[in-house]
Amino acid sequence: MVGIQTLTDITDHNLCIFTLSMLSVQATEEWIQAQVPGIVKEAISVSSQGLGASETPMNADADMEALAQAHVNILAGACLSIGKQNELS
């Protein structure tokens, strides 16, 4: 399981490279969403609901900005993987 500290220690570039290294790439929305770790999905869900910090069910140490950036970079990496796979096919 990917923890909050792990995500904050990984650079955006590394998240994209990690996603690009996936071997079983599928050109579906379900596959793209499946690449996002649960902790990131939870953060995005909480953020989109507009809950205040005191109502956030996540760990108090969560860096919401880092988690939001991780989400965008994971999605970008997944999309790049699909494009790269299609290019190689």
HELIX and SHEET records of a PDB file:
HELIX    1   1 ILE A    4  ASP A    9  1                                   6    
HELIX    2   2 ASP A   12  LEU A   20  1                                   9    
HELIX    3   3 GLU A   29  ALA A   34  1                                   6    
HELIX    4   4 GLY A   38  GLN A   49  1                                  12    
HELIX    5   5 ALA A   53  GLU A   55  5                                   3    
HELIX    6   6 MET A   64  LEU A   88  1                                  25    
END                                                                             
